[in-house]
Amino acid sequence: MVELMRAEILDTGAKRGSLVDEAYAALKQAIRDNDFPPGYQGSEQEIAVRLGMSRTPVHEAIIRLQEDGLVRVLSKRGVLICPLAPQDIREIYEVVIAVESMAAELLAALPEASRAAAADELEAATAAMDTALARNDLPGWAEADELFHRLLVERCGNGRLRRIAQTVTDQAHRARMLTLKLRAKPVGSAQAHRLIIAAVSAGEAGEAHRCARAHRVAARDEIVPLIEHIGLRQL
């Protein structure tokens, strides 16, 4: 009887955890897609209804998203989708620059077989960027570009870097998508990616660090001034 009760408790806990994970993923994607735009304020119940989910897992998902910096819980006033000012975007990119540079360096220092496997994945993502850009499919290009940068950090072997990168990437996503059609056609990104891939493949940690840093610095120096130029005070 005790074992049966324990099994039921574990099963209930697993289901609850799964529902929270689903709510977290659904709400985060809705924020990234601007279904809940910056500055949106609503109750947990309103958000749950719009997501088609029950309130309890949405409540716990909101707590997690507050830790990620995407929402803020306002006492007795519901939930606020956090807007970002140009200075926030600049700070986020400074973190991205530091994290991805270190990730590239760590990746290039891995054993040869691990480097080769990661390089193949990075090249596949870059090739997908080329294909999308040839079709003028900017959203497809952005998706493949995001995959490249996610793989760069995920394959470096440092879990803490991965968690930091995910948080700031989610925060920066709106700025990237907002400016995508305002910027020059991103024809140079694939070349910059392949410089990183070459350094990783060759095991040149210092060069991988330099190339990854230069690539993200260039992105920061293009996106932040553009946001400031078009006069957006928050996004």
Secondary structure as GFF3:
##gff-version 3
##sequence-region A 1 235
A	DSSP	alpha_helix	2	32	.	.	.	ID=ss1
A	DSSP	beta_strand	41	42	.	.	.	ID=ss2
A	DSSP	alpha_helix	44	51	.	.	.	ID=ss3
A	DSSP	alpha_helix	55	67	.	.	.	ID=ss4
A	DSSP	beta_strand	71	74	.	.	.	ID=ss5
A	DSSP	beta_strand	78	81	.	.	.	ID=ss6
A	DSSP	alpha_helix	86	108	.	.	.	ID=ss7
A	DSSP	alpha_helix	112	134	.	.	.	ID=ss8
A	DSSP	alpha_helix	138	154	.	.	.	ID=ss9
A	DSSP	alpha_helix	159	179	.	.	.	ID=ss10
A	DSSP	alpha_helix	189	202	.	.	.	ID=ss11
A	DSSP	alpha_helix	205	229	.	.	.	ID=ss12
###
